[in-house]
Amino acid sequence: MTWPIVSIIVSLLAFAVAYWLYQWVSKQPTANKEIARIGALIREGADTFLVREYKLLAIFVAVVAVLIFILLPQPIWHEDGSVANNLYTALAYIAGSVFSALAGKIGMFVATLANMKSAEAATKGIKPSFMIGFRGGAVMGMAVVGSSLLGTTIVLLLTKDASMTLGFSFGASSLALFAKAGGGIFTKTADISADLVGKVELGIPEDDPRNPAVIADNVGDNVGDVAGMGADLFDSHVASLSAALVLGMALDGGKIGVNTSMVLCYAAIGLFASTIGVLLARIKEGGDPTGALNTSTYVTTGIFVVLTGLATWIFGFNALYWAATIIGLVVGVVIGIVSDYFTNDLRPPVQRVANASKSGPAFTIISGTSYGFLSVFPALFGIALSALLAFTITQNIVPDSNLDSLFGISMAAVGMLSIVAMIISNDAYGPIVDNARGLVEMGGLGEEALRITDELDSAGNTVKAVTKGFAISAAGLTVIALLGAFLSEANDLLASKGMEILTGFDIMDPTVFFGLIVGAGIPAVFSAMLMLGVDRNAERMVAEIHRQFDEIEGLKEGKPGVTPEYGRCIDIATVGALRELIPAGVMAIVSTLLVGFIGGIEAIGGFLTGNIVSGLLLALYMSNAGGLWDNAKKYVEAGNCGGKGSDAHKAAVVGDTVGDPYKDTAGPSINTQITVCSLVASISAGLFIAFSLF
Amino acid sequence: MTWPIVSIIVSLLAFAVAYWLYQWVSKQPTANKEIARIGALIREGADTFLVREYKLLAIFVAVVAVLIFILLPQPIWHEDGSVANNLYTALAYIAGSVFSALAGKIGMFVATLANMKSAEAATKGIKPSFMIGFRGGAVMGMAVVGSSLLGTTIVLLLTKDASMTLGFSFGASSLALFAKAGGGIFTKTADISADLVGKVELGIPEDDPRNPAVIADNVGDNVGDVAGMGADLFDSHVASLSAALVLGMALDGGKIGVNTSMVLCYAAIGLFASTIGVLLARIKEGGDPTGALNTSTYVTTGIFVVLTGLATWIFGFNALYWAATIIGLVVGVVIGIVSDYFTNDLRPPVQRVANASKSGPAFTIISGTSYGFLSVFPALFGIALSALLAFTITQNIVPDSNLDSLFGISMAAVGMLSIVAMIISNDAYGPIVDNARGLVEMGGLGEEALRITDELDSAGNTVKAVTKGFAISAAGLTVIALLGAFLSEANDLLASKGMEILTGFDIMDPTVFFGLIVGAGIPAVFSAMLMLGVDRNAERMVAEIHRQFDEIEGLKEGKPGVTPEYGRCIDIATVGALRELIPAGVMAIVSTLLVGFIGGIEAIGGFLTGNIVSGLLLALYMSNAGGLWDNAKKYVEAGNCGGKGSDAHKAAVVGDTVGDPYKDTAGPSINTQITVCSLVASISAGLFIAFSLF
């Protein structure tokens, strides 16, 4: 019982630090009226979106909760305590979505405050501006991982049943699916439309207050990159914990024993190490923000390794599981560095794509696609290798069982996600300083402040590519662990019905193979639906922007006192995003159920595997290619290959626009889609066993 | 012994028909001197490329043959008759590459003749022009499938060992890998460079004789779309036969029994039916060429179904295997129709992408990518379903064995590829009439002839998209069958060493999983390498075209008597293509060997599966997206969405250029890469069993 209590204490500590950081940020001065006005508009827009999104989600969650109560894990008309079990699962599901929503709300609340403060601080220098951006983001990091650990531990403590944490995890995934995909559609609709009419057609600068979509664009940064990303990583973190808890408790003979405790202990240490890392983050006046962000990450990593090592030694955990955890963490960091190679403008890929742009946009796309394809290999190899190593070193801990090695893999996933609070802090820093840059421009705070926020923004972009690669890989390893958890769940059910248990999923079994191939298609269809959603939505918004420039007199010329109707653009992005995300989300869930009812457990094993394989491939490709195009454009804008206004620049802008929905809508949403499918499969395993065609 | 003899007779019959068709084509008139001159240039360029390519390949094949002799299937220092066995495998390997090379050479010889005749005939009407184009292409179809069936049967007859046909198949694959990838790089280098400088920069029409790259472009059509495509389908056909023969002989207890005979019988009927279909193909004056091509395909399909049904009844083959074969064929046709939906300009996807182009090239790319992603699903589902159905209906033929159902799947692949001679005829028709169009333009044969060849060319494009979807799906099913053959081979070896045999490949086994994830990365890396090759090569050629326009006086203005140095562009394309394809090919082979030596048979099972999953996904995506962009551009050029010269047109051209290496270089080469990896794995199985790390 010690470790659940420790987990709860560490989570509460994280909340306390988050509150302290929030207080610190809110104490920073805001004097400029214009910034306060625009900041309020952004905040209001973000709130509006969140409220509408959460309302829609509430309906969705309610419907699913009822279905869970009736059907899962066993139909309610089933004997032996189904009612209580189903009720707990449904409640855990609701709790998962509520905890995630709360963390998102808190993070965004502080982010939309910090952007104003960071903008104003930029007039005083890079140090205060950076600190506000970073600490504002860190609130999100602390809130997300604090809620994740707290929620999971409470569910475990109350039910004493790790498989209930899968219900909690499913709640988190449902929310993440909608938050990430909906936020992703919102942000890219606004971004693309604002650029298309503003920069390309009219030639007015980015973040120009005349542009009717400019506030929507800034709102998008918050709902997509702050709230969406937070929900995504909340989801991955909970999923990695749940998978490890299910397998750990199976190893402990169904009790909270030494292995279950180890999972909670490591997770608590991860959050603790991130908290220290966040509090230690500093920058000197004139210092390098990228360096500051990376240093805190390395510090956190170091603390985690040392403390978990000590804990393992003192509390007698198995050192081999510890080694598996560290392997996961190290591979995660290495994958981050590889993503950086492919998306950093100091490295050949970005520079070659920028160079290719001189021959026209087609070459920007072809070369970017090629480097994007190349970039997936190191990450895939890293994931495969860490799974193989974690398995190999843990496979003889328990004789004649594969639970030990599956648990080893799940601990590698826990390791990879251990420092996620730090990762989220770095990641949320990006949109805050991006917004701050916008506010500096719109508030007219001067060239020096613009230069400073530009530098902060650029560091945010670099770090974002790295953390995205990290997040996708972590999700990949987590889903592998979830596959193990699914098998373990299914076997429990099979054994309880006196049926033969599965030793695994044989590729040569055609139901498995059927699932594998069909599963491989789902992430492609899912991303296509989201991207087409962005396309359709951007069309609507472009029409609205044109209308405003045509109808509002003096807007184009920037006549004082004439402001565009920002609210209409925010409305279009909001309504459109919510309309477009539903079919994609429903498709993912329904296809999982269909495959399960057609081919049963075996087909689902294949289906999830196909999902992982093609999902990782596409997610890594799209995120990296998108990041690469973004930075190739920036590289040209910095004066290379002809600089701003050249043909190469026009071509690079095309690449950047293509990359936008790749990297911010489809790519990172695929994680969530895979996790959702895995969790739907896990909690519906009983149904598939009872009713399936083949 | 009856059926091998029948196969040989039918193959020889196909050669006789091919010879008759060649005679018919060569008897058609050529009077126009200019066309004869340019036609000779194209022919010469194509020959030069083929000679250089084959020389390079000869070295490659010789090295691999020596390695095979020393190492495969068992190291030569191994006891029990390795020397003879290895020698036969090496000879079969050489035979496979030689047969494929010969078929390619024959096909291209006739194609480069038929293009001139078809161009001249266009002055007389659509009927003679179509017939020459089609019959010229049909020579390729007859030659390819005739050689494939003849070679495979001879190897089987001589060695009485079906696994030797895998060696033959590997030879065919090696050639295909180089022919498809090399030809693909050649053709797109020339195509993109010619368009970029000619159409985009200088605004001169396609196929304008002033363009130094125009002959290289036409040569490219022949080496990429005729020779390369032929080698690709030769490879798939042989591979499907080999896989079915290996499994059939295993079912027949190692003899040429009823199942082995059935494979040969069906293959012979497929070739026979295609021959009839080819001879029946007709078009009325003023008729629809697309309809004519499709009608012959349906006639062939019908004849195949009826004759194999009769043969099954008369010769007492198992009707369930017949059903599996027909399932494969029907699903293949359905997948072709789906590809058509996504690439036909009468359907919504192409029209929507054309419409999106009005907002700029980024939207062309985003929407095209989205529809490309969507298009993979029906094909993947079809492949998965046909494998599942074929398995299900054949699984109880032999009690307690999985050989029957694996054989069932391999028969579905045989069915899908049964009408491949017809498919190749349709496919080779495309580049012939495309070239004819070029010759009409360059020879100045007038507007009416241009209109006719335009119509023929457009039919070629439509049919090409369909046959490409068909070819990829067929390759997919074949590789699944090869996976079965690999397992069967590995188990023979394991049994002979007294080791435990494998029942399958368990996804939860981390070596399998390791292979799976790594294997999924290979097609991405492979396509990236090819596309970057095209990029680099096109850069060189664009520089050369610029040089000629700058240095050759009067060229730009079209002064009479001034001709560009066509040969230099052909040289650049040739040298570059051969230089760029080697690393990609070697990467595919070496990675297979590495994974095998690291993780053994289990890892290879996963590796091949990962290859299939991501290979199918990427190949279908790239082929369909490429075809879609091509037709969206044509749709705009036909006067829609603003028509030629509009912004939408410029954007659609960008899409088309991106699609070029997608659909003609990377996409269709992935098939071959997967087959090569499968065959390397199959014939190296013994080595992996003897030496592997995990």
Interface residues (C-beta under 8 A of the other chain):
Chain A: I192 L196 V200 A356 S359 G360 P361 A362 F363 I365 I366 S367 T369 S370 Y371 G372 F373 L374 V376 F377 L380 F381 I383 A384 L385 A387 L388 F391 T392 N402 S405 L406 I409 I480 L483 G484 L487 T503 G504 F505 D506 I507 M508 D509 P510 T511 V512 F513 F514 L516 I517 V518 A520 G521 A524 V525 S527 A528 M529 M531 L532 V534 D535 A538 E539 V542 G599 G605 G606 T609 G610 V613 S614 L616 L617 Y621 V653 V654 T657 V658 P661 F694
Chain B: I192 L196 V200 A356 S359 G360 P361 A362 F363 I365 I366 S367 T369 S370 Y371 G372 F373 L374 V376 F377 L380 F381 I383 A384 L385 A387 L388 F391 T392 N402 S405 L406 I409 I480 L483 G484 L487 T503 G504 F505 D506 I507 M508 D509 P510 T511 V512 F513 F514 G515 L516 I517 V518 A520 G521 A524 V525 S527 A528 M529 M531 L532 V534 D535 A538 E539 V542 G599 G605 G606 T609 G610 V613 S614 L616 L617 Y621 V653 V654 T657 V658 P661 F694
